[in-house]
């Protein structure tokens, strides 16, 4: 856990008040005129009942300003992240910024061989044990994919292993309502009841739309199920400028903001008052090769701007923090990690993610985590 008092009493801002309102108004126009594609008939029907105009043939919901404004009114301004060990974090809290491990690549950097190798369930456990021991880590992502487990259930193994080997708050993801309900059942067994889980959510989940503005059926249904269970939801936009979103920072930011507003609206329609966190881990693509570039100035600008938009809506924020494109434990890894982490810290992100990652978050390193 990092205290804001540990960094200079300055802040980083990239948007003027006028810029913030332009992004907001553009996002409202995008949601009402372009809409959001929801591949789940049940969730699409839920949005229609709430007043959204729906194109059933294209599976698109058009969200007007009234719906979005109502969602922002019911979304809590503060939420609680609890843990199996009894620690409670109120978010946001003045002077406190929480940082987590990175996740969830299918590879680790093996220091013994100095090579990249497929990650296994044992690695998930090892990372959870180390993260649990590090005082700087405020909450824990299951860090890698357990490639030695069946692909259909590997996420469940990763969730169970992380919950078992850290007493800190766990943040995962679910790609179906079935998986979401499994996580809720596990957490309920730990805390005692569904009502206790609502009061003390020992885990939260990340919901990531497919940019631009699309939810596959499983992701949308998981979002609804978890929101109804009172699980805090991180609405994570992963814009890649020049690939799936506009090449300009401003254009991509409009998509990031639209996706966050869409996710918050879906969660509030499903369960008014559901805990919601605004989030962006965005970047740019290499226009020559098409690969995602991590730790770039443009990505920093987008994430800092997203933190400012979250503040405009008075909802908690989560941003990419320490990230890099280095493929080994090198000076490059250190410089890029410091630069990207400092930006999110100074911008005032309530939560940050990224400890231990290498190679554009394509692999994890225990040594880098420490």
MIPAZA-286397 format. One record per atom (N, C-alpha, C): x, y, z. Coordinates in steps of 0.1 Angstrom, whole numbers, padded with zeros to 4 digits, always signed. Example, Ala and Ser with C-alpha at 12.3 -4.5 7.8 and 13.67 -1.06 7.14 Angstrom:
2
+0132-0057+0078+0123-0045+0078+0132-0033+0078+0128-0022+0071+0137-0011+0071+0129+0000+0079
//
This chain:
370
+0008-0012+0000+0000+0000+0000+0009+0012+0000+0006+0022-0009+0014+0034-0010+0006+0046-0004+0012+0054+0004+0005+0066+0009+0009+0078+0000-0001+0086-0003+0001+0098-0011+0011+0107-0005+0012+0106+0008+0022+0115+0015+0036+0111+0012+0038+0099+0006+0051+0094+0002+0056+0100-0011+0048+0107-0018+0052+0114-0031+0050+0129-0029+0057+0137-0038+0056+0151-0037+0041+0156-0037+0038+0167-0030+0025+0172-0029+0021+0180-0042+0023+0173-0053+0019+0179-0066+0010+0169-0073+0004+0173-0083-0005+0164-0091-0002+0166-0106-0006+0155-0113-0004+0155-0127-0018+0156-0134-0020+0166-0143-0032+0167-0150-0029+0170-0164-0038+0165-0173-0036+0167-0188-0048+0173-0194-0059+0174-0187-0071+0179-0192-0076+0192-0185-0081+0202-0193-0087+0213-0187-0102+0210-0184-0108+0219-0177-0123+0217-0174-0131+0216-0187-0127+0224-0197-0133+0224-0210-0131+0211-0217-0119+0206-0216-0116+0193-0222-0124+0182-0216-0125+0182-0203-0133+0171-0196-0147+0171-0201-0153+0183-0202-0167+0184-0206-0169+0180-0221-0159+0183-0229-0159+0179-0243-0159+0163-0244-0150+0157-0236-0150+0142-0236-0163+0137-0232-0169+0142-0221-0182+0138-0216-0193+0139-0226-0194+0150-0232-0204+0152-0242-0202+0144-0255-0190+0142-0259-0187+0133-0270-0191+0119-0267-0188+0115-0255-0192+0101-0250-0207+0099-0250-0214+0109-0245-0229+0108-0246-0234+0106-0260-0228+0114-0269-0232+0113-0283-0229+0099-0289-0217+0094-0285-0213+0080-0290-0223+0070-0285-0226+0070-0272-0235+0060-0266-0249+0061-0272-0254+0073-0275-0268+0075-0280-0269+0073-0295-0258+0076-0302-0259+0075-0317-0252+0062-0322-0241+0058-0317-0234+0046-0321-0239+0034-0313-0240+0036-0300-0245+0025-0291-0234+0016-0287-0238+0006-0279-0229-0004-0274-0234-0018-0278-0226-0026-0284-0230-0040-0288-0230-0049-0277-0241-0056-0274-0242-0066-0263-0246-0079-0269-0238-0089-0269-0241-0101-0276-0249-0111-0267-0254-0106-0256-0263-0114-0247-0278-0110-0249-0286-0119-0254-0301-0115-0255-0307-0111-0241-0303-0118-0231-0309-0115-0218-0304-0101-0213-0292-0098-0214-0287-0085-0210-0292-0074-0219-0293-0076-0232-0299-0067-0241-0313-0064-0237-0321-0074-0234-0334-0073-0230-0336-0065-0217-0326-0067-0208-0326-0059-0195-0324-0044-0198-0315-0041-0207-0313-0027-0211-0326-0021-0217-0332-0029-0226-0345-0024-0232-0355-0021-0222-0357-0030-0212-0367-0028-0201-0364-0015-0193-0351-0012-0193-0347+0000-0185-0349+0013-0193-0352+0012-0206-0355+0023-0214-0345+0026-0226-0336+0017-0227-0326+0018-0239-0333+0015-0252-0330+0022-0262-0334+0019-0276-0326+0007-0280-0331-0003-0285-0324-0015-0289-0326-0019-0303-0316-0023-0310-0316-0029-0323-0314-0044-0321-0324-0052-0321-0323-0066-0319-0315-0073-0329-0316-0069-0342-0309-0075-0353-0294-0074-0351-0290-0062-0348-0275-0059-0346-0270-0061-0332-0280-0064-0323-0276-0066-0308-0269-0053-0303-0275-0042-0305-0269-0029-0301-0279-0022-0292-0275-0017-0281-0283-0009-0272-0278+0006-0273-0287+0015-0274-0284+0029-0275-0287+0036-0262-0278+0041-0255-0279+0047-0242-0280+0062-0242-0292+0067-0238-0293+0082-0239-0288+0088-0226-0288+0101-0226-0282+0109-0215-0289+0106-0202-0302+0104-0202-0310+0101-0190-0305+0088-0184-0303+0078-0191-0299+0065-0186-0285+0066-0179-0276+0073-0187-0262+0074-0182-0262+0082-0169-0269+0094-0169-0270+0102-0157-0276+0095-0145-0286+0087-0147-0292+0080-0136-0282+0070-0131-0275+0063-0140-0265+0053-0135-0254+0060-0127-0249+0072-0131-0239+0079-0123-0244+0083-0110-0257+0086-0109-0263+0090-0096-0263+0078-0086-0266+0066-0091-0267+0055-0082-0254+0048-0079-0244+0050-0088-0231+0044-0086-0225+0050-0073-0220+0041-0064-0215+0046-0051-0202+0055-0053-0201+0065-0045-0189+0074-0046-0177+0067-0039-0180+0059-0029-0170+0051-0022-0174+0037-0021-0164+0028-0020-0167+0014-0018-0156+0008-0009-0159-0005-0005-0149-0011+0004-0143-0024-0003-0130-0025-0001-0124-0038-0006-0119-0045+0007-0125-0056+0010-0122-0064+0022-0112-0075+0018-0109-0083+0028-0100-0094+0025-0102-0106+0034-0098-0117+0030-0099-0129+0038-0092-0128+0052-0081-0119+0052-0074-0117+0064-0079-0107+0073-0091-0100+0069-0097-0091+0078-0094-0076+0075-0084-0074+0066-0081-0060+0063-0092-0053+0055-0096-0041+0058-0106-0034+0051-0100-0021+0045-0102-0019+0032-0098-0006+0025-0110+0001+0020-0112+0013+0025-0122+0022+0019-0116+0029+0007-0123+0029-0004-0118+0035-0017-0128+0044-0022-0124+0057-0025-0111+0063-0023-0110+0067-0008-0097+0068-0004-0094+0073+0009-0082+0083+0008-0084+0095+0013-0074+0105+0012-0060+0100+0017-0050+0102+0009-0036+0098+0013-0033+0083+0010-0042+0076+0005-0039+0061+0003-0042+0057-0012-0032+0051-0018-0033+0046-0032-0029+0031-0031-0037+0022-0036-0034+0008-0035-0029+0003-0048-0019-0006-0048-0012-0011-0060-0012-0026-0060-0014-0032-0071-0015-0047-0073-0005-0053-0082-0004-0066-0081+0004-0073-0091-0002-0072-0105+0006-0075-0115+0001-0075-0129-0006-0088-0132-0012-0089-0143-0018-0102-0147-0025-0100-0161-0028-0110-0169-0026-0124-0165-0020-0131-0177-0007-0130-0179-0001-0136-0191+0001-0151-0189+0004-0158-0200+0006-0173-0199+0021-0177-0198+0029-0167-0193+0043-0170-0193+0050-0163-0181+0061-0169-0177+0070-0163-0166+0084-0162-0171+0091-0153-0165+0106-0152-0168+0113-0161-0158+0120-0171-0163+0127-0180-0154+0141-0175-0152+0145-0171-0140+0158-0165-0137+0169-0175-0139+0166-0188-0136+0176-0198-0136+0181-0201-0150+0172-0200-0160+0176-0202-0174+0176-0189-0182+0172-0178-0176+0171-0165-0183+0162-0166-0195+0152-0174-0195+0143-0176-0206+0128-0174-0202+0120-0173-0212+0106-0172-0210+0100-0186-0211+0091-0190-0201+0085-0204-0202+0071-0203-0199+0063-0213-0203+0048-0213-0199+0046-0213-0184+0036-0206-0180+0033-0205-0166+0024-0217-0161+0025-0220-0149+0018-0232-0144+0011-0228-0131+0002-0237-0126-0005-0234-0114+0004-0231-0102+0016-0238-0102+0026-0236-0091+0030-0222-0091+0031-0216-0103+0036-0202-0104+0025-0193-0098+0012-0195-0101+0001-0188-0095+0003-0187-0080+0005-0199-0074+0007-0200-0060+0019-0193-0055+0030-0194-0062+0043-0187-0057+0041-0172-0058+0035-0167-0068+0032-0152-0069+0023-0148-0058+0013-0156-0055+0004-0152-0044+0011-0151-0031+0020-0161-0028+0027-0161-0015+0036-0149-0014+0043-0146-0025+0053-0135-0024+0045-0122-0023+0034-0120-0031+0026-0108-0030+0020-0106-0016+0016-0117-0010+0011-0116+0003+0021-0111+0013+0033-0114+0011+0044-0110+0020+0049-0096+0018+0046-0090+0007+0051-0077+0003+0042-0066+0009+0046-0057+0018+0037-0047+0023+0033-0037+0013+0040-0035+0002+0036-0025-0008+0024-0030-0016+0022-0043-0016+0011-0048-0025-0002-0047-0017-0012-0039-0022-0024-0036-0015-0035-0047-0018-0035-0052-0030-0044-0062-0034-0038-0071-0045-0043-0082-0048-0036-0092-0056-0045-0097-0068-0039-0096-0080-0045-0103-0091-0039-0117-0092-0047-0127-0096-0040-0139-0100-0031-0136-0112-0018-0138-0110-0008-0132-0118-0006-0138-0132-0007-0151-0133-0005-0158-0146-0015-0168-0149-0015-0173-0161-0025-0184-0165-0019-0197-0161-0027-0206-0155-0022-0219-0152-0024-0228-0165-0013-0228-0173-0014-0235-0186-0014-0250-0185-0011-0255-0173-0011-0269-0171-0025-0274-0166-0034-0265-0165-0048-0269-0161-0057-0268-0174-0068-0275-0174-0077-0275-0186-0081-0260-0189-0081-0256-0201-0084-0242-0205-0098-0238-0201-0107-0247-0201-0121-0244-0197-0122-0240-0182-0113-0245-0174-0115-0243-0160-0102-0237-0153-0092-0233-0161-0080-0228-0155-0082-0215-0147-0092-0207-0151-0094-0194-0144-0100-0198-0130-0107-0208-0129-0112-0212-0115-0101-0217-0106-0092-0225-0112-0080-0229-0104-0072-0217-0100-0070-0207-0109-0062-0195-0106-0069-0187-0094-0082-0186-0095-0090-0179-0084-0088-0186-0071-0090-0199-0071-0089-0207-0059-0075-0206-0053-0065-0208-0061-0051-0207-0056-0048-0194-0050-0052-0183-0057-0049-0170-0051-0056-0167-0038-0069-0171-0038-0077-0169-0026-0070-0177-0014-0065-0189-0017-0059-0198-0007-0046-0193-0002-0038-0186-0010-0024-0183-0007-0021-0169-0004-0031-0160-0004-0030-0147+0001-0042-0143+0009-0039-0135+0020-0050-0131+0028-0054-0117+0024-0049-0112+0013-0052-0098+0009-0064-0099-0001-0069-0087-0004-0081-0086-0013-0076-0092-0027-0085-0100-0033-0082-0106-0046-0091-0099-0057-0085-0097-0068-0092-0091-0080-0090-0100-0092-0101-0105-0097-0100-0115-0108-0109-0110-0119-0113-0119-0128-0122-0117-0139-0131-0129-0141-0142-0127-0148-0151-0139-0151-0156-0137-0165-0156-0148-0173-0160-0147-0187-0174-0153-0189-0181-0157-0179-0194-0163-0180-0201-0161-0167-0215-0162-0167-0222-0161-0155-0219-0173-0146-0217-0185-0152-0213-0197-0144-0200-0194-0136-0190-0189-0143-0178-0186-0136-0179-0175-0125-0188-0165-0128-0190-0155-0118-0197-0161-0106-0207-0169-0108-0214-0176-0097-0205-0185-0089-0195-0191-0096-0185-0200-0089-0177-0191-0079-0172-0180-0084-0164-0171-0075-0172-0166-0063-0185-0162-0066-0194-0158-0055-0196-0169-0045-0198-0181-0050-0200-0192-0040-0188-0195-0032-0176-0194-0038-0163-0196-0030-0162-0186-0020-0164-0173-0024-0162-0162-0014-0173-0163-0003-0185-0167-0007-0195-0168+0003-0192-0179+0014-0186-0190+0009-0182-0201+0018-0171-0196+0028-0163-0186+0024-0153-0181+0032-0158-0171+0043-0167-0162+0038-0172-0151+0047-0184-0156+0055-0192-0166+0050-0203-0171+0058-0217-0169+0051-0219-0158+0044-0232-0157+0038-0231-0146+0026-0242-0146+0018-0242-0136+0007-0242-0122+0013-0250-0120+0023-0251-0107+0029-0237-0103+0035-0230-0112+0041-0217-0109+0046-0207-0105+0035-0209-0112+0023-0201-0108+0012-0204-0094+0007-0216-0090+0007-0220-0077+0003-0213-0066+0012-0213-0069+0025-0208-0060+0034-0193-0060+0034-0187-0072+0032-0172-0073+0032-0168-0081+0020-0168-0074+0008-0164-0081-0004-0149-0084-0005-0146-0097-0003-0132-0101-0002-0125-0103-0016-0134-0101-0026-0128-0101-0040-0136-0091-0048-0130-0086-0059-0136-0078-0069-0133-0084-0082-0140-0079-0093-0138-0085-0106-0136-0074-0116-0129-0078-0127-0126-0069-0138-0135-0073-0150-0142-0063-0155-0150-0065-0167-0144-0057-0179-0140-0064-0189-0133-0058-0200-0141-0059-0213-0147-0048-0218-0153-0049-0231-0143-0051-0242-0148-0056-0254-0139-0057-0266-0140-0043-0273-0129-0036-0272-0129-0023-0279-0130-0024-0294-0138-0015-0300-0146-0005-0294-0160-0009-0291-0164-0008-0278-0178-0008-0274-0186-0021-0277-0180-0032-0273-0187-0045-0275-0185-0054-0263-0196-0060-0258-0195-0070-0247-0199-0083-0253-0191-0093-0252-0195-0107-0256-0205-0112-0246-0212-0122-0249-0224-0127-0241-0219-0130-0227-0208-0138-0226-0203-0143-0213-0199-0131-0204-0192-0122-0209-0187-0110-0201-0199-0102-0196-0208-0099-0205-0220-0091-0201-0228-0098-0190-0230-0111-0192-0238-0119-0182-0231-0120-0169-0217-0121-0169-0210-0121-0157-0211-0108-0150-0210-0097-0157-0211-0084-0152-0224-0082-0144-0235-0087-0150-0248-0086-0144-0249-0094-0131-0244-0107-0132-0244-0116-0120-0236-0110-0109-0224-0105-0111-0216-0100-0101-0221-0087-0095-0226-0079-0103-0232-0066-0098-0244-0069-0089-0252-0079-0092-0263-0083-0084-0259-0089-0070-0247-0095-0071-0241-0101-0058-0234-0090-0050-0233-0078-0055-0226-0068-0047-0211-0068-0048-0206-0075-0058-0191-0076-0060-0186-0063-0067-0177-0056-0061-0171-0044-0068-0166-0047-0082-0170-0040-0092-0167-0042-0106-0158-0031-0112-0146-0036-0117-0137-0027-0124-0141-0027-0139-0145-0015-0144-0149-0014-0158-0137-0010-0166-0130-0020-0171-0116-0018-0176-0117-0016-0192-0113-0004-0196-0112-0002-0210-0097-0003-0214-0095-0011-0225-0081-0013-0230-0080-0008-0244-0081+0005-0246-0080+0011-0259-0066+0009-0265-0065+0006-0277-0052+0005-0284-0053+0015-0296-0048+0026-0294-0049+0037-0304-0042+0032-0317-0048+0035-0328-0043+0031-0341-0046+0017-0345-0053+0009-0336-0056-0005-0340-0072-0006-0338-0077-0006-0326-0091-0007-0324-0098+0006-0320-0090+0016-0317-0096+0029-0314-0089+0040-0322-0094+0052-0323-0088+0062-0331-0073+0064-0328-0065+0069-0337-0051+0070-0336-0047+0081-0326-0056+0091-0325-0053+0102-0316-0056+0099-0301-0049+0106-0292-0052+0104-0278-0066+0108-0275-0070+0119-0280-0084+0125-0277-0095+0115-0282-0093+0110-0294-0103+0100-0300-0103+0088-0292-0092+0082-0288-0092+0070-0280-0098+0072-0266-0095+0084-0260-0100+0088-0247-0116+0088-0247-0121+0093-0258-0136+0093-0260-0142+0079-0259-0134+0069-0265-0139+0055-0265-0137+0050-0251-0126+0052-0245-0124+0048-0231-0135+0052-0222-0138+0065-0223-0149+0071-0214-0162+0065-0218-0165+0063-0230-0178+0057-0235-0179+0043-0229-0168+0035-0230-0169+0021-0225-0171+0021-0210-0165+0030-0203-0167+0030-0188-0181+0034-0185-0186+0044-0192-0200+0048-0189-0210+0037-0193-0207+0030-0203-0216+0019-0207-0216+0008-0197-0204+0004-0192-0202-0006-0182-0209-0002-0169-0207+0010-0164-0214+0015-0152-0229+0015-0154-0234+0019-0165-0248+0019-0168-0254+0005-0167-0247-0005-0174-0252-0019-0173-0253-0024-0159-0242-0021-0151-0242-0026-0137-0253-0019-0129-0255-0006-0131-0266+0000-0123-0280-0003-0127-0282-0007-0140-0295-0012-0144-0297-0026-0138-0286-0034-0138-0288-0047-0132-0290-0046-0117-0283-0037-0110-0285-0036-0095-0281-0022-0091-0291-0013-0090-0287+0001-0086-0279+0001-0073-0269+0009-0073-0260+0010-0061-0248+0000-0062-0247-0008-0072-0236-0018-0074-0223-0010-0074-0213-0015-0066-0200-0008-0066-0193-0009-0079-0188+0003-0084-0182+0004-0097-0170+0012-0097-0160+0008-0104-0147+0014-0105-0144+0018-0120-0140+0030-0122-0137+0035-0136-0122+0031-0138-0119+0025-0150-0106+0021-0153-0101+0021-0167-0088+0024-0169-0082+0024-0182-0068+0019-0181-0065+0008-0189-0051+0004-0192-0049+0005-0207-0046+0017-0212-0046+0019-0226-0033+0022-0232-0031+0021-0245-0019+0024-0251-0020+0025-0266-0009+0024-0273-0009+0026-0288-0004+0013-0294-0006+0012-0307-0001+0001-0315+0011+0006-0323+0020-0003-0326+0031+0000-0335+0025-0001-0349+0024+0011-0356+0017+0011-0369+0025+0003-0380+0037+0000-0377+0045-0008-0387+0042-0023-0385+0042-0028-0372+0040-0042-0369+0026-0046-0364+0019-0036-0358+0006-0039-0353+0006-0043-0338+0018-0045-0332+0018-0050-0318+0015-0038-0309+0010-0042-0297+0007-0033-0286+0020-0028-0280+0021-0015-0278+0033-0009-0272+0029-0005-0258+0037-0009-0248+0034-0007-0234+0044+0003-0228+0039+0012-0219+0047+0021-0213+0050+0033-0222+0042+0036-0231+0045+0048-0240+0039+0061-0235+0044+0072-0239+0039+0085-0235+0024+0086-0238+0020+0081-0249+0006+0082-0253-0003+0075-0243+0002+0063-0240-0006+0054-0230-0007+0061-0217+0004+0068-0212+0004+0075-0200-0006+0086-0200-0007+0094-0211-0016+0105-0213-0031+0100-0212-0033+0089-0219-0047+0083-0219-0051+0079-0205-0042+0072-0197-0046+0067-0184-0047+0079-0174-0038+0089-0175-0040+0100-0166-0053+0108-0169-0056+0109-0182-0068+0116-0186-0081+0108-0180-0080+0095-0181-0091+0086-0176-0093+0088-0161-0082+0090-0154-0083+0092-0139-0090+0105-0137-0087+0115-0145-0094+0128-0144-0109+0127-0147-0113+0118-0157-0127+0116-0160-0134+0109-0149-0127+0099-0142-0133+0093-0131-0136+0103-0120-0127+0112-0118-0129+0122-0108-0141+0131-0111-0143+0134-0124-0154+0142-0128-0167+0135-0124-0168+0122-0125-0180+0114-0122-0180+0110-0107-0170+0114-0099-0170+0110-0085-0171+0095-0082-0164+0088-0090-0163+0073-0088-0148+0069-0086-0146+0059-0079-0132+0054-0077-0125+0051-0091-0112+0052-0091-0104+0050-0104-0094+0039-0102-0091+0032-0113-0081+0022-0113-0073+0024-0127-0060+0024-0126-0052+0027-0138-0040+0018-0139-0035+0016-0151-0022+0009-0153-0012+0017-0145-0003+0010-0138+0007+0017-0131+0021+0013-0136+0029+0006-0129+0042+0002-0134+0042-0008-0145+0046-0003-0157+0046-0012-0169+0058-0009-0177+0061-0019-0186+0073-0018-0194+0073-0027-0206+0082-0025-0215+0083-0034-0227+0095-0043-0226+0103-0042-0215+0115-0050-0214+0113-0065-0214+0122-0072-0219+0121-0087-0220+0130-0094-0209+0136-0086-0201+0145-0091-0191+0146-0081-0179+0153-0085-0168+0154-0076-0157+0166-0067-0160+0162-0056-0166+0172-0047-0172+0169-0032-0167+0179-0023-0171+0177-0009-0169+0164-0004-0175+0162-0009-0188+0149-0005-0195+0137-0008-0186+0137-0020-0180+0125-0024-0172+0124-0014-0160+0135-0010-0154+0134-0001-0143+0130+0013-0147+0136+0019-0157+0132+0032-0162+0117+0033-0166+0113+0024-0174+0099+0024-0179+0089+0022-0167+0092+0013-0159+0084+0010-0147+0082+0023-0138+0093+0029-0136+0093+0041-0127+0085+0052-0134+0087+0054-0147+0080+0065-0154+0065+0063-0154+0061+0051-0157+0046+0049-0158+0040+0048-0144+0047+0043-0134+0041+0043-0121+0040+0057-0115+0049+0065-0117+0049+0079-0112+0037+0087-0118+0034+0085-0131+0024+0092-0137+0010+0089-0130+0007+0076-0128-0005+0072-0122-0006+0077-0107+0006+0076-0101+0006+0081-0087+0003+0096-0086+0009+0104-0094+0007+0118-0094-0006+0122-0098-0012+0114-0107-0026+0117-0112-0036+0114-0102-0032+0106-0092-0042+0103-0081-0050+0091-0083-0046+0081-0090-0054+0069-0092-0056+0063-0078-0068+0058-0076-0071+0051-0063-0065+0037-0063-0065+0031-0074-0060+0017-0075-0050+0017-0087-0040+0009-0087-0031+0007-0098-0027-0007-0099-0024-0011-0111-0021-0025-0114-0008-0026-0122+0001-0036-0120+0012-0037-0129+0025-0043-0122+0025-0045-0109+0038-0050-0103+0042-0064-0108+0054-0065-0112+0060-0078-0116+0059-0082-0131+0053-0073-0139+0052-0076-0153+0064-0072-0161+0066-0079-0172+0077-0077-0182+0071-0079-0196+0078-0074-0206+0075-0076-0220+0060-0073-0224+0057-0060-0221+0043-0056-0224+0032-0064-0217+0035-0068-0205+0026-0076-0197+0024-0090-0203+0033-0094-0211+0032-0107-0217+0039-0118-0209+0046-0114-0198+0051-0124-0189+0054-0118-0175+0054-0126-0165+0056-0122-0151+0070-0126-0146+0075-0119-0136+0088-0122-0130+0086-0120-0115+0089-0131-0107+0090-0130-0093+0100-0120-0088+0111-0120-0095+0122-0110-0091+0118-0096-0094+0111-0094-0105+0106-0080-0108+0095-0076-0098+0087-0085-0094+0077-0082-0084+0083-0077-0071+0094-0083-0067+0101-0079-0054+0109-0066-0056
//
